[in-house]
Amino acid sequence: MSVQTHPVRDLSAALEREIEEQERRFVARQPRSAALSDRASHTLAGGVTSSWQITRPQAVWLSHGAGSKIYDVDGNEYVDLHGGYGAALAGHAHPAVVEAVQRQVARGTHFAQPTETATEVAGELARRWGLPLWRFANSGTEATMDAVHLMRAITERDLIIKVEGCYHGHHDSVQVSVSPEADEVGNASRPNQVPSSTGVPKAITDLTLVVGFNDLPGLQALLEANAGNVAGMIVEPIMMNAGIIPPEDGYLSGAKELLHQHGALLAFDEVKTGLTAGPSGATGVVGVTPDIVCLAKAIGGGLASAAVGGTAAVMEHVANGEYEMVGTFNGNPLAMAATRAMLFDVATDEAYRAIESLRAKAVDAFESVISAHGLDAHVVSAGAKGCVVFRPEPVRDYRGFLEIDDRFNHVHWLYQHNGGVFLPPWGKVEQWLMSVQHTEADIELFVANFERFAASLT
Ligand SMILES: Cc1ncc(COP(=O)(O)O)c(C=O)c1O
């Protein structure tokens, strides 16, 4: 993980000008996307298949992907650093994934009975994450939902703790203080429990206590105030739904110790960091093994696959049927075949060495551009993931993240997009994902677009 910082000027007028000009170019390049959005609005609610696909200035409709590239329906090619919200560590149509999926499709895709591949996948996850027992699911949401259920089932307590600004999917218990506004968050030492979605009963929101990231005194106070009632805490070990916010030294080990002192459990949500921050995810990077870990996104090589791993003590409650971890498609042979290919043929040591070299190249070049143009920004990266933080000081929690002017990220996104690089939408929230199929030339285009963006502002 690396964090580097630099010195802020009022660029408001330049930002507004660039947003207008770059959005105009964006829309001009994509007439067929606009037409498809229009047509879709009659049959797909909001004209998209998931609400976060509704992005400004318009949704981009894709036709296909190959290697490190994706193609929109207007025929534009992009270096894909969106990675399908962080899932495409394999890139697109990776030969190992294609071969594994093709072989399994021809042998049947669903039985709801265990297949041998699942044991190979579980064994490799156990080796990488240092947790002995695993089960599977189909999405990050399902994985974190099982983690929360498990913590409650084991401790027979109802309260859970989550960190302000972390996203753990769209089940009720974690739809709290995901992206609250500055006037909603309340006192930093005891943040408000802000509902993050309509449709979640207050009675459930009340069971999710909120604490700041990197705030051990806050966690201790919360545990003491609710002694004997907290089942556990779920946290992104490296926050990745607020740009990238690394944990401070001792934070995660200190959290684990405090929770255990209070008879509570620690769950890492590695849905985003799993396999992307490194071969053993953030767990390997930070050197702290939680009681429960949740994986999804990248492990499936582009198919829906998720996993929950736990200590023997935790998973005993699943093994003995006390907590029934179920799902028709759990461990589905197609998902298992793709996940096996990811673990044994795609996310290899050699692939991580190549990604590290691209990461270093991108970060060094971005830092040079930031210095040369005197931008008030810095770069944060973790393995295949990285982002520019448009603020001179490092960000240590969600409150710091709230202070970032999102217009910088939007203009940067537009420059990259119009210049043939597809970053994830949603500005400062998201980060890039490099895949095992990206090349030096891809990174050079990425850097060249950043240089043009910086020059346009400064
Ligand atoms: C950290 C984290 N956890 C959980 C989820 C939910 O995953 P899914 O969208 O697969 O349900 C996400 C999705 O972005 C995520 O970023």
The ligand as a Gaussian input file, in Angstrom:
#p B3LYP/6-31G(d) Opt

LIG

0 1
 C      -17.111000      -3.764000       0.149000
 C      -18.352000      -4.288000      -0.502000
 N      -19.084000      -5.209000       0.133000
 C      -20.199000      -5.738000      -0.405000
 C      -20.623000      -5.329000      -1.643000
 C      -21.877000      -5.930000      -2.238000
 O      -21.525000      -6.792000      -3.253000
 P      -22.623000      -7.215000      -4.361000
 O      -22.861000      -5.991000      -5.197000
 O      -21.963000      -8.332000      -5.086000
 O      -23.828000      -7.635000      -3.633000
 C      -19.899000      -4.370000      -2.344000
 C      -20.342000      -3.906000      -3.682000
 O      -19.828000      -2.993000      -4.249000
 C      -18.726000      -3.818000      -1.755000
 O      -18.024000      -2.866000      -2.358000

